[in-house]
Amino acid sequence: MAEHRMDDATRARLMSLMPCASKGTYEWTPDSFKDREEETDEYIIPKEQWPKFKLRALNNKEHSDLRKALLSQGSFKKEDSKALIQISEMMHESVRKIVVGWENVIDVLSGDEFEYEQDPSGGALKEKWDFMPDSVKSELFQHVCRVSGLIKVDGDDRMEISRRGF
Protein backbone atom coordinates (compact mmCIF):
# COMPACT_ATOMS: atom_id res chain seq x y z
CA MET A 1 0.00 0.00 0.00
CA ALA A 2 1.37 3.41 -0.97
CA GLU A 3 1.86 6.04 1.71
CA HIS A 4 0.62 9.54 0.88
CA ARG A 5 2.06 12.50 2.73
CA MET A 6 0.02 15.69 2.85
CA ASP A 7 -0.05 19.05 4.58
CA ASP A 8 -2.57 19.89 7.32
CA ALA A 9 -4.86 21.90 5.01
CA THR A 10 -5.11 19.05 2.51
CA ARG A 11 -5.70 16.52 5.29
CA ALA A 12 -8.49 18.66 6.77
CA ARG A 13 -10.14 19.05 3.36
CA LEU A 14 -9.92 15.31 2.64
CA MET A 15 -11.34 14.51 6.08
CA SER A 16 -14.36 16.71 5.37
CA LEU A 17 -14.93 14.99 2.02
CA MET A 18 -14.00 11.43 2.88
CA PRO A 19 -13.24 10.88 6.58
CA CYS A 20 -11.38 7.59 6.22
CA ALA A 21 -8.90 6.74 8.93
CA SER A 22 -8.72 3.07 9.71
CA LYS A 23 -5.74 3.62 11.96
CA GLY A 24 -3.66 6.41 13.26
CA THR A 25 -4.31 9.71 14.91
CA TYR A 26 -3.68 13.36 14.24
CA GLU A 27 -2.90 16.37 16.43
CA TRP A 28 -5.23 19.32 16.80
CA THR A 29 -4.89 22.64 18.62
CA PRO A 30 -7.93 24.85 19.27
CA ASP A 31 -7.96 27.91 17.01
CA SER A 32 -8.69 30.08 20.05
CA PHE A 33 -5.04 29.62 21.11
CA LYS A 34 -3.78 30.93 17.77
CA ASP A 35 -4.83 34.57 18.15
CA ARG A 36 -2.22 37.17 17.20
CA GLU A 37 -1.35 40.66 18.41
CA GLU A 38 -2.62 43.20 15.89
CA GLU A 39 0.46 45.43 16.01
CA THR A 40 3.17 42.76 15.96
CA ASP A 41 1.34 39.78 14.40
CA GLU A 42 2.98 37.63 17.10
CA TYR A 43 0.96 34.93 18.80
CA ILE A 44 -0.61 36.12 22.07
CA ILE A 45 0.06 32.70 23.59
CA PRO A 46 3.48 31.36 22.54
CA LYS A 47 3.25 28.35 20.23
CA GLU A 48 5.22 26.17 22.65
CA GLN A 49 2.42 26.65 25.21
CA TRP A 50 -0.43 25.60 22.92
CA PRO A 51 -2.27 22.45 23.97
CA LYS A 52 -2.17 19.57 21.51
CA PHE A 53 -4.96 17.03 21.42
CA LYS A 54 -4.37 13.66 19.80
CA LEU A 55 -7.54 12.61 17.99
CA ARG A 56 -8.74 9.58 16.10
CA ALA A 57 -11.43 9.67 13.43
CA LEU A 58 -15.03 8.81 14.19
CA ASN A 59 -15.94 5.25 13.31
CA ASN A 60 -19.04 4.63 11.15
CA LYS A 61 -21.36 4.03 14.12
CA GLU A 62 -20.16 7.14 15.96
CA HIS A 63 -20.51 9.19 12.78
CA SER A 64 -24.04 7.91 12.19
CA ASP A 65 -25.11 8.43 15.83
CA LEU A 66 -23.71 11.94 15.89
CA ARG A 67 -25.43 12.83 12.60
CA LYS A 68 -28.78 11.52 13.90
CA ALA A 69 -28.37 13.49 17.13
CA LEU A 70 -27.56 16.70 15.26
CA LEU A 71 -30.52 16.28 12.93
CA SER A 72 -32.94 15.44 15.74
CA GLN A 73 -32.14 18.59 17.73
CA GLY A 74 -34.47 20.72 15.64
CA SER A 75 -37.41 18.37 16.11
CA PHE A 76 -37.83 18.96 19.86
CA LYS A 77 -39.92 21.60 21.59
CA LYS A 78 -38.78 23.66 24.58
CA GLU A 79 -40.62 21.37 26.97
CA ASP A 80 -38.47 18.47 25.72
CA SER A 81 -35.44 19.87 27.53
CA LYS A 82 -34.63 16.50 29.14
CA ALA A 83 -34.34 14.89 25.69
CA LEU A 84 -32.22 17.78 24.43
CA ILE A 85 -29.88 17.45 27.41
CA GLN A 86 -29.51 13.73 26.75
CA ILE A 87 -28.68 14.39 23.10
CA SER A 88 -26.16 17.06 24.08
CA GLU A 89 -24.51 14.71 26.58
CA MET A 90 -24.35 11.95 23.95
CA MET A 91 -22.71 14.30 21.45
CA HIS A 92 -20.07 15.42 23.95
CA GLU A 93 -19.48 11.82 25.04
CA SER A 94 -18.80 10.91 21.39
CA VAL A 95 -16.19 13.65 21.21
CA ARG A 96 -14.57 12.60 24.52
CA LYS A 97 -14.10 9.10 23.14
CA ILE A 98 -12.07 10.22 20.13
CA VAL A 99 -9.54 12.10 22.29
CA VAL A 100 -6.76 9.53 22.64
CA GLY A 101 -4.16 11.83 24.14
CA TRP A 102 -3.13 15.36 24.90
CA GLU A 103 -0.03 17.22 25.84
CA ASN A 104 0.79 20.68 27.04
CA VAL A 105 -2.57 21.09 28.80
CA ILE A 106 -1.51 23.26 31.72
CA ASP A 107 -3.20 23.82 35.08
CA VAL A 108 -2.83 27.59 35.06
CA LEU A 109 -3.04 27.91 38.85
CA SER A 110 -0.32 25.39 39.71
CA GLY A 111 1.62 25.56 36.43
CA ASP A 112 1.65 21.75 36.30
CA GLU A 113 0.81 19.79 33.19
CA PHE A 114 -2.64 18.22 33.29
CA GLU A 115 -1.76 14.63 32.41
CA TYR A 116 -3.89 12.59 30.02
CA GLU A 117 -5.37 9.33 31.29
CA GLN A 118 -7.38 6.91 29.19
CA ASP A 119 -10.83 5.75 30.24
CA PRO A 120 -11.33 1.95 30.22
CA SER A 121 -14.17 2.44 27.70
CA GLY A 122 -11.91 4.50 25.43
CA GLY A 123 -11.07 8.15 25.07
CA ALA A 124 -10.10 10.53 27.84
CA LEU A 125 -10.82 9.52 31.43
CA LYS A 126 -14.23 11.01 32.28
CA GLU A 127 -13.01 12.53 35.55
CA LYS A 128 -10.19 14.34 33.74
CA TRP A 129 -12.42 15.34 30.82
CA ASP A 130 -14.88 16.99 33.22
CA PHE A 131 -12.15 19.49 34.18
CA MET A 132 -11.56 20.52 30.57
CA PRO A 133 -13.08 23.98 29.94
CA ASP A 134 -16.40 23.95 28.08
CA SER A 135 -14.98 26.40 25.54
CA VAL A 136 -12.30 23.87 24.53
CA LYS A 137 -14.84 21.01 24.45
CA SER A 138 -17.16 23.10 22.29
CA GLU A 139 -14.40 24.03 19.85
CA LEU A 140 -13.34 20.38 19.67
CA PHE A 141 -16.94 19.32 19.03
CA GLN A 142 -17.25 21.82 16.17
CA HIS A 143 -13.91 20.67 14.74
CA VAL A 144 -14.95 17.00 14.82
CA CYS A 145 -18.29 17.77 13.18
CA ARG A 146 -16.62 19.93 10.53
CA VAL A 147 -13.86 17.48 9.54
CA SER A 148 -16.26 14.55 9.50
CA GLY A 149 -18.65 16.40 7.20
CA LEU A 150 -21.47 16.66 9.75
CA ILE A 151 -21.63 20.45 9.67
CA LYS A 152 -20.72 23.09 7.12
CA VAL A 153 -19.41 26.51 8.07
CA ASP A 154 -19.95 29.37 5.63
CA GLY A 155 -17.83 32.48 5.22
CA ASP A 156 -19.72 34.25 8.02
CA ASP A 157 -18.93 31.39 10.46
CA ARG A 158 -22.56 30.26 10.38
CA MET A 159 -22.95 26.53 10.81
CA GLU A 160 -25.51 24.31 9.19
CA ILE A 161 -25.99 20.60 9.51
CA SER A 162 -24.81 18.81 6.41
CA ARG A 163 -27.40 16.56 4.84
CA ARG A 164 -24.87 14.82 2.62
CA GLY A 165 -25.30 11.09 2.74
CA PHE A 166 -29.10 11.06 2.94
N, C-alpha and C positions, 0 to 999 in steps of 0.2 A: 504494500500500500504506500502510495506517495505521500510525503509530508508537505504541507503547504504552509509557508510562513506568511503572516500578514500583519499589517499595522493595526493599532487599536480601532481606528475609525472604520476600516474595512471589516474587522471582526464584528463590531457593533452593528454595522449595516447588515452583514450576513446573518447575524443572530436574529435581527428583526424580520428578515425574510424567510429564514430557514433555520430555526433554532435547534440544530443537531449538535449534540455533544454527548457521545456515548461514554466518554471518559474524560478525565481532566477537569481542571478548574481554571478560573481566571481571577485576576485581582481587580478590585473596583474601589475607588475613593469617591465619597460624596462630593458633588460639585460645589456644595456650600463651603468647602474648605479651600476652594481654588480662587476665591475672590482676590482681586488685586487693588493696590493703592492707585488712585486716579493719577496722581502727580508723577509717581515713579514707575508705575506698571509692575512693581514688585509684589509678590504674594504677601498678603496680610499675615497669613500663617505660613511659616517656612515649610517648604516641601518635605523636609526630613521629619516634620512633626505631623504630617497627614496620616490619618488612619488608613489602613489597607484591609479590605475585607476579601477573603478568598471565597469565591462563589462557585457553585456547580449549576448546571442548567436544570430547568424544570424537567421532570420526566413527563411522559404523555398523560398519565393520570393526574398529576399535579396541575399540568397545563389546562386540562379539560375541567377539573374542579374549580380552578381559579377563574376561568372564562365563564363558567356557569354562575359562579358567585357574583362576578362583576355584572353580568347581564341581569341577574335577578334583583339587584339592588333597586332598580327603578320601578319594580312591580309591587313594592310594599308601600303601605300607607303609614302615616306618622304613628298611629296606634300600634303598629307592628314593630315597635322599637326593640323588643326582645329578639325577634328574628334578625333584625338588622345588626344588632350587637353580635349575635352568633356568627353571622356571615363575616363581619369585620374581623372577629377573632380567628375565624378559619383562614381568612386571607393572610393575616399577619403570621399565623402559625406556619402556613405554606412558605412564607419568606424566611422565617427562622430556620426552617429545615434545610434550606439551600446554602446557608452560611456554614461553611466547613472550616473556617479559620479566620483569624484576624490578627493583626499586629499593629503596634503603635497606637493602640487605643489607651489613652492616658487618663487616669483619675486626676483631674485637675487640682483637687484639694491636697492630695498626698504627693502627687508627682510620680506615683508608681504606675507601671504598665498594668492595664486591666487584662489579665491573662485569659485566653480562650480556653474553654473546656467543652468537650463534645457531650451532648445528651445521648443516653443509651438508645433512644429512638431515632437518632440522627439530627444533624444540625447543631446549633449552639445550645449549650445547657440552658434550660428555661430560666433558672434562677439568675444566671449571668445576663441573659437576654433581657430580662425584666429591668435591669439597670441601664440598658442602652437608651439614650434619649429618644423620645418619640419623633423628633425632627429627623434623626438619622434613620430610624425605622421607616418613616414615611417616604423619605427620599430613596431608600433601598427598595421599598415596595414599588414605587413609580418606575425605578430603573428596571426591575425584574419584569414588570408588565410591559414596558416599552421594548426591551430587547427580545422578549418572547412574542411580540406582536399582538399582545392583548389590548394595548391602548395605543392611540396615535396622538402625537402632540403637534399642533400646528405652529406657525410662526409666531403667534401671540401667546404661546405656552398654554393654550387651551387643550384639554385632554378630551378625547372621545374614545369610547370602547370600540375596538375594532371588531367588525362582524365577519372578517375574513375567515373562511373555513366552514361557513354555514351554507 
